[in-house]
């Protein structure tokens, strides 16, 4: 099962989690304000496959996770298609502007699953 950590600066991410679960993944939503800055730590704890960081710029949590743990990341994204391209390019930490949508979670997990041959 694909494990996805969702970390939103404003403590949201529940809709993305619904999409992850609809695609057969396991979603872990990091609670509280500033959750994006804890993305890498929670990914390590949960042994996650993918991490989502959401903030205004779409970068802070993703860059922090990459710097601290060496995850390959892409940030500053604003669309589902950009996220799918990032997954196909081998990134596992995805930084978006605020985009709490079920479609995003579902399509990213489907793309990752297809990439891994599941």
C-alpha positions as CSV (number, residue, x, y, z in Angstrom):
1,X,0.0,0.0,0.0
2,X,1.3,3.5,-0.9
3,X,1.6,5.7,2.1
4,X,1.2,9.5,1.6
5,X,2.0,12.2,4.1
6,X,0.0,15.4,3.7
7,X,1.3,18.5,5.4
8,X,-0.5,21.8,5.0
9,X,0.7,25.1,6.4
10,X,-2.9,25.8,7.6
11,X,-3.5,22.3,9.0
12,X,-5.7,21.2,6.1
13,X,-5.3,18.4,3.6
14,X,-8.4,16.3,4.4
15,X,-9.7,16.4,0.9
16,X,-6.4,15.3,-0.6
17,X,-6.5,12.4,2.0
18,X,-9.9,11.3,0.7
19,X,-8.4,11.2,-2.9
20,X,-5.4,9.2,-1.7
21,X,-7.7,6.7,0.0
22,X,-10.0,6.5,-3.0
23,X,-7.0,5.4,-5.0
24,X,-6.2,2.7,-2.5
25,X,-3.4,4.5,-0.6
26,X,-3.0,5.3,3.1
27,X,-3.1,9.0,4.0
28,X,-1.4,10.5,7.0
29,X,-2.5,14.2,7.6
30,X,0.0,16.1,9.7
31,X,-2.1,18.1,12.2
32,X,-1.8,21.7,13.2
33,X,-0.6,25.0,11.9
34,X,2.9,24.9,10.2
35,X,2.5,21.2,9.5
36,X,4.4,21.6,6.2
37,X,7.6,22.2,8.1
38,X,7.3,18.7,9.7
39,X,6.7,16.9,6.4
40,X,10.1,15.1,6.2
41,X,10.0,14.1,9.9
42,X,6.6,12.5,9.5
43,X,7.6,10.8,6.2
44,X,10.5,9.2,8.0
45,X,8.3,8.0,10.9
46,X,5.6,6.6,8.6
47,X,8.1,5.2,6.0
48,X,6.0,7.1,3.5
49,X,6.3,6.8,-0.3
50,X,5.1,10.3,-1.2
51,X,4.8,13.6,0.7
52,X,2.7,16.6,-0.1
53,X,3.6,20.0,1.2
54,X,1.1,22.9,0.9
55,X,1.8,26.5,1.6
56,X,1.4,29.8,-0.2
57,X,4.5,29.4,-2.3
58,X,4.4,25.6,-2.4
59,X,8.0,25.3,-1.4
60,X,8.9,25.6,2.3
61,X,8.0,22.1,3.5
62,X,9.2,20.4,0.4
63,X,12.6,22.1,0.5
64,X,13.0,21.4,4.2
65,X,12.2,17.7,3.7
66,X,14.7,17.5,0.8
67,X,17.4,19.3,2.7
68,X,17.0,17.4,6.0
69,X,16.4,13.9,4.5
70,X,17.5,14.0,0.9
71,X,14.1,13.4,-0.7
72,X,13.9,14.3,-4.3
73,X,11.4,17.2,-4.5
74,X,9.7,19.6,-6.8
75,X,8.0,22.7,-5.5
76,X,6.0,25.7,-6.7
77,X,3.4,23.6,-8.4
78,X,-0.1,24.7,-9.0
79,X,-1.8,21.9,-10.9
80,X,-2.5,18.2,-10.8
81,X,-0.7,17.8,-14.1
82,X,2.5,19.3,-12.7
83,X,2.3,16.9,-9.8
84,X,2.0,13.9,-12.1
85,X,4.9,15.1,-14.2
86,X,7.0,15.5,-11.0
87,X,6.1,11.9,-9.9
88,X,7.0,10.6,-13.4
89,X,10.3,12.4,-13.1
90,X,11.1,10.5,-9.9
91,X,10.2,13.1,-7.2
92,X,8.7,11.8,-4.0
93,X,8.1,15.2,-2.2
94,X,5.7,17.5,-4.0
95,X,5.3,21.1,-3.0
96,X,2.1,22.9,-4.0
97,X,0.3,26.1,-3.4
98,X,-2.9,25.6,-1.4
99,X,-4.7,22.8,-3.3
100,X,-6.8,20.7,-1.0
101,X,-8.6,18.6,-3.6
102,X,-9.5,15.0,-3.8
103,X,-8.5,14.9,-7.5
104,X,-5.0,15.8,-6.6
105,X,-4.6,13.0,-4.1
106,X,-6.2,10.4,-6.2
107,X,-4.4,11.1,-9.5
108,X,-1.0,11.4,-7.9
109,X,-1.4,8.0,-6.1
110,X,-2.6,6.5,-9.4
111,X,0.4,7.9,-11.3
112,X,2.8,6.6,-8.6
113,X,1.2,3.2,-8.6
114,X,1.5,3.0,-12.4
115,X,5.1,4.1,-12.3
116,X,5.9,1.4,-9.8
117,X,4.0,-1.2,-11.8
118,X,1.2,-1.8,-9.2
